[in-house]
Amino acid sequence: MPDPEVQPGAEPFSAAGRPAGEGTGVLLVHGFTGSPFSMRPWGEHLAAEGFAVRAPLLPGHGTRWQDCNLTTEEDWVRAVSAALDELAAECDRVVVAGLSMGGTLALRLAQLRPDEVEGLVLVNPSLLTERLDAKLLPLLARVTPSWRAIADDIKKPGVTERAYGRLPTRAVLGLRRLWTATRAGLGSVTAPLLVFRSVTDHVVEPASVRVLLAEVGSTDVTEVLLEDSYHVATLDNDAPRIFAGSVEWIRARTPAREAGA
């Protein structure tokens, strides 16, 4: 059976670093039902600043929502781990950045491979939900393969993230298992942490970041509030602030090393 066709704009992308990047790579991880399309402007900005960049397409994403139901959280972790391998092979150090579930996967990588993750930059990371209807999800996954979509929570007019138009319910069960495993290991995460959180977010509740900040083992932690963006902040009004702020933060924590070091 041929591989599913990837939607235009959803393709993975990469950029080789320039000397100005000082040997630092940034792994960008998109969110649930989304694709690297939501990360591309950020990745292009990082590449222009000299960083090596990888933005993989997670299994089951960027094609049809039905494909997502055929994948699990283990598939997504393997995909980002493989991308980390690629960057680590060409860079002295790697920072992992993620949006929403991409932030969850970034934290999971920091738990599984702590010596290889130099820092974490998270935008509206998800770790749980307090919605009452979420309790019905196991039943919904048995009776229907999809539910209403959660895409395009963007304040900026006329902008779309090109995510799936339906929510794949069976894949959401995998997301919940990922949340559980990641929350359980937050204390083992010690990498420097920068969190951008939208004050108004219709997808991820503030409780996710509250739990993260209360339980993470990192001692270098910075939270930045975004006043003019919704959930997909990497494509929203505050995107330039995220881009510039992440470059400044990464450079401050990955200083240039002496030649030949």
Stockholm file with secondary structure:
# STOCKHOLM 1.0

chainA/1-261         MPDPEVQPGAEPFSAAGRPAGEGTGVLLVHGFTGSPFSMRPWGEHLAAEGFAVRAPLLPGHGTRWQDCNLTTEEDWVRAVSAALDELAAECDRVVVAGLSMGGTLALRLAQLRPDEVEGLVLVNPSLLTERLDAKLLPLLARVTPSWRAIADDIKKPGVTERAYGRLPTRAVLGLRRLWTATRAGLGSVTAPLLVFRSVTDHVVEPASVRVLLAEVGSTDVTEVLLEDSYHVATLDNDAPRIFAGSVEWIRARTPAREAGA
#=GR chainA/1-261 SS CCCCCCCTTCCCEEECCCGGGTTEEEEEECCTTCCGGGTHHHHHHHHHTTCEEEECCCTTCSSCHHHHTTCCHHHHHHHHHHHHHHHHHHCSEEEEEEETHHHHHHHHHHHHCGGGCCEEEEESCCCCCCCGGGGGHHHHHHHCSEEECCCCCCCSTTCCCCCCSEEEHHHHHHHHHHHHHHHHTGGGCCSCEEEEEESSCSSSCTHHHHHHHHHCCCSSEEEEEESSCCSCGGGSTTHHHHHHHHHHHHHHHSCCCCTTC
#=GC SS_cons         CCCCCCCTTCCCEEECCCGGGTTEEEEEECCTTCCGGGTHHHHHHHHHTTCEEEECCCTTCSSCHHHHTTCCHHHHHHHHHHHHHHHHHHCSEEEEEEETHHHHHHHHHHHHCGGGCCEEEEESCCCCCCCGGGGGHHHHHHHCSEEECCCCCCCSTTCCCCCCSEEEHHHHHHHHHHHHHHHHTGGGCCSCEEEEEESSCSSSCTHHHHHHHHHCCCSSEEEEEESSCCSCGGGSTTHHHHHHHHHHHHHHHSCCCCTTC
//
